[in-house]
Amino acid sequence: MDDLDYAAERSEVFTEAALRSVLGRMAGAPSSGVCRSCTDTIEPERLRANPLARLCSCCAAEEEHHRRRTRRCGPRDN
């Protein structure tokens, strides 16, 4: 198996896992409208775009930043 075959196989596995994750989230109940992190109200525009949103846009951005940093740098002991 060469590098190209290996990369294609990894891509297929990742895509399948990502689709399963999205479909699992879509099956959930609509959001309560309250951020589960800071307990502020989730913005109406965000809820119109994603009725399943569990975080306000600020907390979602912070969580995404943390996730990207962890992926890039590895877990950190704080």
Secondary structure by P-SEA (a helix, b strand, c coil): ccaaaaaaaaaaaaaaaaaaaaaaaaaccccccccccccccccaaaaaacccccccaaaaaaaaaaaaaaaacccccc
